[in-house]
Amino acid sequence: MAPHHHDAEMSGDYWEQRWAGADHPEAAAEHPYLQRELAGLTPGTAVDAGCGAGSEAIWLAAHGWTTTGADVSASALRLAADRADQAGVTVDWVHADLTDWAPAEPVDLVTTFYAHPEGDQLAFYRRLSDWVAPGGTLLVVGHLHHDGAHSEGDHSDGDHSEGDHPGPPEQTKVTADWISEVLPAGRWRIESATGESRSVVDPQGKTQRLHDAVVRATRTA
Ligand SMILES: C[S@@+](CC[C@H](N)C(=O)[O-])C[C@H]1O[C@@H](n2cnc3c(N)ncnc32)[C@H](O)[C@@H]1O
């Protein structure tokens, strides 16, 4: 059973300050899950929720999706728009708090990568699931909670990073099972639900070990 997730410090102001600062987060390297989970789908309309500097939204647009990238931080969206221009792709960037905003009509694909707004994490995923049209897909990637099984079993201490990097806040972590539980069986088919570990090298050349919960589901009704 999932614990209650709530984090009063993940407000829109918090995220805008992070993205506006000189030491703002780097744009994410391309997620391996994009190709693995989405390459077999026929492109349609897509929303990337909490798109940050836009890596995933740009990937979707470059792979034929009519893409909206939405984020609460205007500074993040400026970075994202510059990167999309450099990549030569078109993305509709929406500046919005996703606990309020919703697309005008359901879309064929909703993705979210490590977006953790103020409030309950699983309630946020439930909200995003309502944006998916029947027949469409939801792809959620979150920080893996230590209760979640994953392929390498190497974080029994709950530390989700290496080197000098702090791990993600505890209350943002989820398991694939917890995400799956918010998708009722009568309306959703779970296509994949896994705990994963991978290494990324940051701009300073340090290796970070990341632990992810990844769920892809099809809306059946
Ligand atoms: C950890 S970053 C991840 C960014 C990107 N998806 C990635 O994987 O690199 C989380 C993102 O969620 C956004 N975010 C947090 N709360 C939000 C909210 N209530 N509405 C919209 N975006 C939000 C933040 O501004 C930030 O860009």
The ligand as an SDF file (V2000), in Angstrom:
LIG
                    3D

 27 29  0  0  0  0  0  0  0  0999 V2000
   12.7970   17.2260  -11.6560 C   0  0  0  0  0  0  0  0  0  0  0  0
   12.1620   18.2790  -12.9190 S   0  0  0  0  0  0  0  0  0  0  0  0
   12.0390   17.1450  -14.3130 C   0  0  0  0  0  0  0  0  0  0  0  0
   12.0650   17.8550  -15.6390 C   0  0  0  0  0  0  0  0  0  0  0  0
   12.0340   16.9230  -16.8590 C   0  0  0  0  0  0  0  0  0  0  0  0
   10.7660   16.2110  -16.9590 N   0  0  0  0  0  0  0  0  0  0  0  0
   13.2010   15.9540  -16.8320 C   0  0  0  0  0  0  0  0  0  0  0  0
   12.9870   14.7400  -16.6610 O   0  0  0  0  0  0  0  0  0  0  0  0
   14.3230   16.4010  -16.9770 O   0  0  0  0  0  0  0  0  0  0  0  0
   10.4440   18.4600  -12.4350 C   0  0  0  0  0  0  0  0  0  0  0  0
    9.6860   19.4560  -13.3210 C   0  0  0  0  0  0  0  0  0  0  0  0
    8.3130   19.4930  -12.9290 O   0  0  0  0  0  0  0  0  0  0  0  0
    7.8860   20.8470  -12.9670 C   0  0  0  0  0  0  0  0  0  0  0  0
    6.7360   21.0140  -12.0710 N   0  0  0  0  0  0  0  0  0  0  0  0
    6.7250   20.8270  -10.7340 C   0  0  0  0  0  0  0  0  0  0  0  0
    5.5040   21.1020  -10.2470 N   0  0  0  0  0  0  0  0  0  0  0  0
    4.7210   21.4690  -11.3000 C   0  0  0  0  0  0  0  0  0  0  0  0
    3.3700   21.8650  -11.4330 C   0  0  0  0  0  0  0  0  0  0  0  0
    2.5510   21.9680  -10.3800 N   0  0  0  0  0  0  0  0  0  0  0  0
    2.8990   22.1580  -12.6700 N   0  0  0  0  0  0  0  0  0  0  0  0
    3.7230   22.0820  -13.7490 C   0  0  0  0  0  0  0  0  0  0  0  0
    5.0160   21.6920  -13.6830 N   0  0  0  0  0  0  0  0  0  0  0  0
    5.5150   21.3960  -12.4740 C   0  0  0  0  0  0  0  0  0  0  0  0
    9.1090   21.6330  -12.5090 C   0  0  0  0  0  0  0  0  0  0  0  0
    9.0820   22.9990  -12.8830 O   0  0  0  0  0  0  0  0  0  0  0  0
   10.2370   20.8630  -13.1900 C   0  0  0  0  0  0  0  0  0  0  0  0
   10.5200   21.3990  -14.4570 O   0  0  0  0  0  0  0  0  0  0  0  0
  1  2  1  0
  2  3  1  0
  2 10  1  0
  3  4  1  0
  4  5  1  0
  5  6  1  0
  5  7  1  0
  7  8  2  0
  7  9  1  0
 10 11  1  0
 11 12  1  0
 11 26  1  0
 12 13  1  0
 13 14  1  0
 13 24  1  0
 14 15  1  0
 14 23  1  0
 15 16  2  0
 16 17  1  0
 17 18  1  0
 17 23  2  0
 18 19  1  0
 18 20  2  0
 20 21  1  0
 21 22  2  0
 22 23  1  0
 24 25  1  0
 24 26  1  0
 26 27  1  0
M  CHG  2   2   1   9  -1
M  END
$$$$
